[in-house]
């Protein structure tokens, strides 16, 4: 088992390896891609009432559903039907790029594959839409729990051990894998993510299971209540690949939190027993208030771009940045030098208690700075309180305010 300093060295090596691998994969996919899309959506800012918003995306067709999170319709977060501006190969895209660039000038939010971007200047942000959460494995279970950043979740993890209600086991049984896929994984993902749910094909997960995987099964009173597909990867990495929970449609948030804690205790113990050095908690959107990101940050994870994730250029009309970044605070920039883009809009500011909860998520390992976009004057009481909350959380990390005219 590695000591904490060695763990940090190994973690840095993993980050560097991930960046190199990501760059090679990104370039290769760009050269081979035959089904690029450029779509324009006209709707409203998702989750923010009736504020109109236009969005242009130029990327692979398979990613459109995930990248359209900025925009919804007037009733829910399902994006409106888009206007197709282009469909074809990366080579063909070059011929229409001037037309796409002209369209982008009249669009509120633009997301483009980095290698296709019409604007590489200072007005755009580097953005990875998906990040992997990495957590070093410590020597003891108590050390692992103590490293969790959330006091409430530490209590839940310790409650699992104290109540001794759950037991876990490792399974390589194929029939149990089929039950996991049908009864736990697919039902949970559909219930949790709705329209944006992505269900991996059975054959894809089964191949991973047979190659270097196993199920981590948690039982209560002899009944399976949750399970995770875990993978053993090189360099001592244990991948917490996919999970699922029984009774997904009936679980209260409190019950789901408790079952999640039981599965994570089993994961910690399994990692230590197998001599793993790092737990890969899998992907999360690079959105600082997204549930997956929030939980992985609370667990103590650092974040690196998902290897198969594209590197994007993001542009947002300056006047809209306070509103957009207040709804979707984003992690931009490079690993080890991340910049948190956050917003404060006086007319759409949540209650102070919610603000205080959100600000906790602005503190991320490898954070270089925080940029606050706002229309509010420096004397505005709400802005002053928001700035104070941010400074309390980020410590010595610089905070820069981008004050924009109304």
Secondary structure, DSSP 8 states (H G I E B T S, - for coil): ---HHHHHHHHHHHHHHHHHHHHHHHHHHHHH---EEEEEEEEEETTSTT-EEEEEEEEEGGGHHHHGGGEE-SSSSS----EEEEEE-HHHHHHHHHHHHHHHTT-SEEEEEGGG-S--STTSEEEESEEEEEEE--SSHHHHHHT-S-HHHHHHHHHHHHH--EEEEEE--HHHHHHIIIIIIHHHHHHHHGGG-----HHHHHHHHHHHEEEEEEEETTEEEEEEEEEEETTTEEEEEEEEETTTTT--HHHHHHHHHHHHHHHHHHHHHTT-SEEEEEEEESBTTSHHHHHHHHHT-EEEE-TT--EEEEEE-GGGHHHHHHHS-EEEEETTEEEEEEEE-GGG---HHHHHHHHGGG--TTEEEEEEEE-S-TT-HHHHHHHHHHHHHHTTSEEEEEE---
